[in-house]
């Protein structure tokens, strides 16, 4: 478990494309949900917040951000994945630091 966290922390930065393994009860597309990292936890546990083409991933009631633990996401290789158009713009905005979490759809 610790090795996985360390590996994720080395690979993930703000703006990285990740493939999330969501709980099937929470998402229709539980495996392979492509998203862009919008924030990384300071705790060192490898948790991230992500945004998809539809908006920021939040808790069930939509009131708070959902922190995805290290064991539930991976960084796909670029040749394995074609990034959806909507994610390209969000990735550029996040990397330029002009992405606004408050106005983003949730």
C-alpha positions as CSV (number, residue, x, y, z in Angstrom):
1,X,0.0,0.0,0.0
2,X,2.8,2.4,0.9
3,X,4.6,1.6,-2.3
4,X,1.5,2.4,-4.4
5,X,1.2,5.8,-2.6
6,X,4.8,6.7,-3.2
7,X,4.5,5.7,-6.9
8,X,1.4,7.8,-7.4
9,X,2.9,10.8,-5.7
10,X,5.9,10.6,-8.1
11,X,3.7,10.3,-11.2
12,X,0.8,12.8,-10.4
13,X,1.0,16.5,-10.7
14,X,-1.7,19.2,-11.2
15,X,-3.0,18.7,-14.7
16,X,-2.1,15.0,-15.1
17,X,-4.6,12.7,-16.9
18,X,-5.7,9.9,-14.7
19,X,-7.9,6.9,-15.0
20,X,-10.2,6.5,-12.0
21,X,-11.7,3.3,-10.6
22,X,-14.9,4.6,-9.1
23,X,-17.3,2.6,-6.9
24,X,-19.9,1.0,-9.2
25,X,-22.6,2.3,-6.9
26,X,-21.5,5.8,-7.5
27,X,-20.8,5.9,-11.2
28,X,-22.2,4.2,-14.3
29,X,-18.7,4.2,-15.8
30,X,-16.9,2.7,-12.7
31,X,-13.7,1.6,-14.5
32,X,-11.7,3.9,-16.6
33,X,-13.3,7.2,-15.8
34,X,-10.8,9.7,-17.4
35,X,-10.2,12.9,-15.4
36,X,-7.7,15.6,-14.9
37,X,-6.1,16.2,-11.5
38,X,-7.1,19.6,-10.1
39,X,-5.7,19.3,-6.6
40,X,-3.4,17.0,-4.7
41,X,-3.8,16.2,-0.9
42,X,-1.1,17.7,1.3
43,X,-1.4,14.7,3.7
44,X,1.0,12.6,1.7
45,X,-1.5,9.8,1.3
46,X,-1.8,10.3,-2.4
47,X,-5.4,11.6,-2.5
48,X,-6.5,13.7,-5.5
49,X,-9.4,15.8,-6.6
50,X,-10.3,15.5,-10.3
51,X,-12.5,17.1,-12.9
52,X,-14.1,15.2,-15.9
53,X,-15.7,16.5,-19.0
54,X,-18.9,16.9,-17.0
55,X,-17.3,18.7,-14.1
56,X,-15.7,18.4,-10.7
57,X,-16.1,15.0,-9.0
58,X,-17.9,15.6,-5.7
59,X,-19.4,13.7,-2.8
60,X,-22.8,12.0,-3.2
61,X,-24.7,15.1,-2.1
62,X,-22.6,17.4,-4.3
63,X,-21.6,19.7,-1.5
64,X,-18.0,18.8,-1.0
65,X,-15.0,17.7,-3.0
66,X,-14.4,14.0,-3.4
67,X,-10.9,12.9,-2.6
68,X,-9.9,9.8,-4.6
69,X,-7.4,7.6,-2.7
70,X,-4.2,6.4,-4.4
71,X,-5.4,2.8,-4.8
72,X,-8.4,4.0,-6.9
73,X,-6.6,5.8,-9.8
74,X,-3.7,5.2,-12.2
75,X,-1.8,7.2,-14.7
76,X,-2.4,5.8,-18.2
77,X,0.4,6.0,-20.8
78,X,-0.3,8.5,-23.4
79,X,-0.4,6.0,-26.2
80,X,-3.0,3.9,-24.4
81,X,-5.6,6.7,-24.1
82,X,-7.2,9.2,-26.4
83,X,-8.2,12.2,-24.4
84,X,-11.7,13.5,-24.9
85,X,-12.0,17.1,-26.3
86,X,-13.5,18.6,-23.2
87,X,-10.7,17.4,-21.1
88,X,-8.1,19.1,-23.3
89,X,-9.4,22.5,-22.5
90,X,-9.8,21.8,-18.8
91,X,-6.2,20.4,-18.7
92,X,-4.9,23.6,-20.3
93,X,-6.9,25.8,-17.9
94,X,-5.6,23.8,-14.8
95,X,-2.0,24.0,-16.0
96,X,-2.3,27.7,-16.6
97,X,-3.9,28.1,-13.2
98,X,-7.0,29.8,-14.6
99,X,-9.4,26.9,-13.7
100,X,-12.0,28.0,-11.2
101,X,-13.2,25.2,-8.9
102,X,-16.0,27.5,-7.6
103,X,-17.6,28.1,-11.0
104,X,-17.0,24.6,-12.4
105,X,-19.9,22.3,-12.8
106,X,-20.2,19.6,-10.1
